[in-house]
Amino acid sequence: MKAEDRYRNLKTKENYHKLLESGMFWEFHPELSGDWNEDESIINQRQDMSKDQLSKLLKQEKEWTAMFDSDVRVGLALLDEIRKLNQNKEDE
Protein backbone atom coordinates (compact mmCIF):
# COMPACT_ATOMS: atom_id res chain seq x y z
CA MET A 1 0.00 0.00 0.00
CA LYS A 2 1.33 3.42 -0.89
CA ALA A 3 1.89 5.97 1.87
CA GLU A 4 -0.52 8.36 0.18
CA ASP A 5 -3.29 5.75 0.49
CA ARG A 6 -2.37 4.61 3.99
CA TYR A 7 -2.29 8.15 5.39
CA ARG A 8 -5.00 9.77 3.26
CA ASN A 9 -7.09 10.57 6.37
CA LEU A 10 -4.13 12.01 8.31
CA LYS A 11 -2.99 14.72 5.90
CA THR A 12 -3.84 17.54 8.29
CA LYS A 13 -2.70 18.13 11.85
CA GLU A 14 -6.33 18.37 12.93
CA ASN A 15 -7.26 14.94 11.54
CA TYR A 16 -4.05 13.45 12.97
CA HIS A 17 -4.91 14.68 16.47
CA LYS A 18 -8.55 13.57 16.20
CA LEU A 19 -7.43 10.01 15.53
CA LEU A 20 -4.78 10.22 18.24
CA GLU A 21 -7.35 11.41 20.79
CA SER A 22 -9.83 8.70 19.75
CA GLY A 23 -7.52 6.04 21.16
CA MET A 24 -7.43 4.08 17.90
CA PHE A 25 -4.34 5.80 16.48
CA TRP A 26 -1.97 2.99 17.52
CA GLU A 27 -4.31 0.32 16.12
CA PHE A 28 -4.10 1.83 12.65
CA HIS A 29 -0.62 3.37 12.66
CA PRO A 30 1.78 1.68 15.12
CA GLU A 31 4.68 2.77 12.93
CA LEU A 32 4.09 6.45 13.74
CA SER A 33 5.32 8.24 16.86
CA GLY A 34 2.20 10.09 18.02
CA ASP A 35 4.01 13.40 17.46
CA TRP A 36 2.77 15.37 14.43
CA ASN A 37 6.11 17.16 14.02
CA GLU A 38 7.92 13.84 13.64
CA ASP A 39 5.27 12.06 11.59
CA GLU A 40 4.21 14.81 9.20
CA SER A 41 7.07 14.13 6.78
CA ILE A 42 6.15 10.43 6.66
CA ILE A 43 2.45 11.15 6.20
CA ASN A 44 3.07 13.66 3.44
CA GLN A 45 5.75 11.50 1.80
CA ARG A 46 8.75 13.61 2.57
CA GLN A 47 11.11 10.76 3.28
CA ASP A 48 14.00 12.64 4.75
CA MET A 49 14.53 10.29 7.65
CA SER A 50 17.99 9.81 9.01
CA LYS A 51 19.54 6.40 9.59
CA ASP A 52 19.05 6.93 13.31
CA GLN A 53 15.31 7.54 12.86
CA LEU A 54 14.98 4.47 10.66
CA SER A 55 16.89 2.35 13.18
CA LYS A 56 14.62 3.64 15.96
CA LEU A 57 11.51 2.71 13.95
CA LEU A 58 12.83 -0.76 13.18
CA LYS A 59 13.68 -1.34 16.84
CA GLN A 60 10.19 -0.20 17.89
CA GLU A 61 8.60 -2.45 15.29
CA LYS A 62 10.56 -5.46 16.55
CA GLU A 63 9.59 -4.74 20.17
CA TRP A 64 5.91 -4.35 19.29
CA THR A 65 5.91 -7.43 17.11
CA ALA A 66 7.42 -9.51 19.90
CA MET A 67 4.92 -8.07 22.37
CA PHE A 68 1.91 -8.86 20.20
CA ASP A 69 3.12 -12.30 19.11
CA SER A 70 2.84 -13.54 22.67
CA ASP A 71 -0.71 -12.21 23.06
CA VAL A 72 -2.24 -12.94 19.67
CA ARG A 73 -5.23 -14.85 21.05
CA VAL A 74 -6.01 -12.13 23.57
CA GLY A 75 -5.69 -9.46 20.89
CA LEU A 76 -7.98 -11.32 18.51
CA ALA A 77 -10.55 -11.80 21.26
CA LEU A 78 -10.45 -8.08 22.05
CA LEU A 79 -10.85 -7.18 18.39
CA ASP A 80 -13.83 -9.52 18.16
CA GLU A 81 -15.44 -7.81 21.16
CA ILE A 82 -14.80 -4.38 19.65
CA ARG A 83 -16.40 -5.50 16.38
CA LYS A 84 -19.44 -6.75 18.32
CA LEU A 85 -19.74 -3.44 20.17
CA ASN A 86 -19.45 -1.48 16.92
CA GLN A 87 -22.05 -3.72 15.28
CA ASN A 88 -24.43 -3.13 18.20
CA LYS A 89 -23.99 0.64 17.84
CA GLU A 90 -24.77 0.45 14.14
CA ASP A 91 -27.87 -1.65 14.80
CA GLU A 92 -29.28 0.89 17.26
BELJOPE-V270804 format. One record per residue. N is the residue number from 1. RES is the residue in one letter. SS is DSSP state (h for helix, s for strand, l for the rest). PHI is phi in degrees with one decimal (* if undefined). NEAR is the number of other C-alpha atoms within 10 Angstrom. Layout:
BEGIN
[[N:RES:SS:PHI:NEAR] [N:RES:SS:PHI:NEAR]]
END
This chain:
BEGIN
[[1:M:l:*:5] [2:K:l:-72.8:8] [3:A:h:-59.2:11] [4:E:h:-63.7:14] [5:D:h:-77.7:9] [6:R:h:-63.2:12] [7:Y:l:-108.6:17] [8:R:h:-59.4:12] [9:N:h:-92.5:12] [10:L:h:-116.6:19] [11:K:l:-65.9:13] [12:T:l:-112.9:14] [13:K:h:-61.0:12] [14:E:h:-61.9:11] [15:N:h:-65.3:12] [16:Y:h:-57.7:20] [17:H:h:-70.8:15] [18:K:h:-62.1:13] [19:L:h:-66.6:17] [20:L:h:-60.0:16] [21:E:h:-71.2:10] [22:S:h:-70.3:9] [23:G:l:89.4:9] [24:M:l:-100.7:12] [25:F:h:-52.1:17] [26:W:h:-71.4:14] [27:E:h:-66.9:8] [28:F:h:-90.5:11] [29:H:l:-137.8:14] [30:P:l:-66.7:14] [31:E:l:-78.5:15] [32:L:l:-91.4:17] [33:S:l:-92.3:14] [34:G:l:90.7:16] [35:D:l:-118.4:12] [36:W:h:-53.2:18] [37:N:h:-62.0:10] [38:E:h:-79.5:13] [39:D:h:-87.0:17] [40:E:h:-57.1:18] [41:S:h:-68.0:13] [42:I:h:-71.2:18] [43:I:h:-61.4:22] [44:N:l:-97.5:15] [45:Q:l:61.1:13] [46:R:l:-99.9:10] [47:Q:l:-84.8:10] [48:D:l:-111.7:9] [49:M:l:-77.9:12] [50:S:l:-81.4:9] [51:K:h:-62.5:9] [52:D:h:-63.8:9] [53:Q:h:-64.5:12] [54:L:h:-64.6:11] [55:S:h:-62.4:12] [56:K:h:-62.5:12] [57:L:h:-64.1:16] [58:L:h:-64.3:13] [59:K:h:-63.2:12] [60:Q:h:-60.5:16] [61:E:h:-60.4:14] [62:K:h:-63.2:12] [63:E:h:-62.9:12] [64:W:h:-66.6:13] [65:T:h:-61.9:11] [66:A:h:-62.0:11] [67:M:h:-63.6:11] [68:F:h:-78.1:13] [69:D:h:-59.5:11] [70:S:l:-75.5:10] [71:D:l:-123.1:10] [72:V:h:-60.5:11] [73:R:h:-63.3:11] [74:V:h:-65.0:11] [75:G:h:-61.4:13] [76:L:h:-65.0:11] [77:A:h:-64.2:11] [78:L:h:-63.4:12] [79:L:h:-61.2:12] [80:D:h:-62.3:12] [81:E:h:-65.4:12] [82:I:h:-62.6:12] [83:R:h:-60.0:12] [84:K:h:-62.5:12] [85:L:h:-62.3:12] [86:N:h:-64.6:11] [87:Q:h:-64.9:11] [88:N:h:-63.0:10] [89:K:h:-64.6:9] [90:E:h:-67.2:8] [91:D:h:-72.5:7] [92:E:l:-73.6:5]]
END
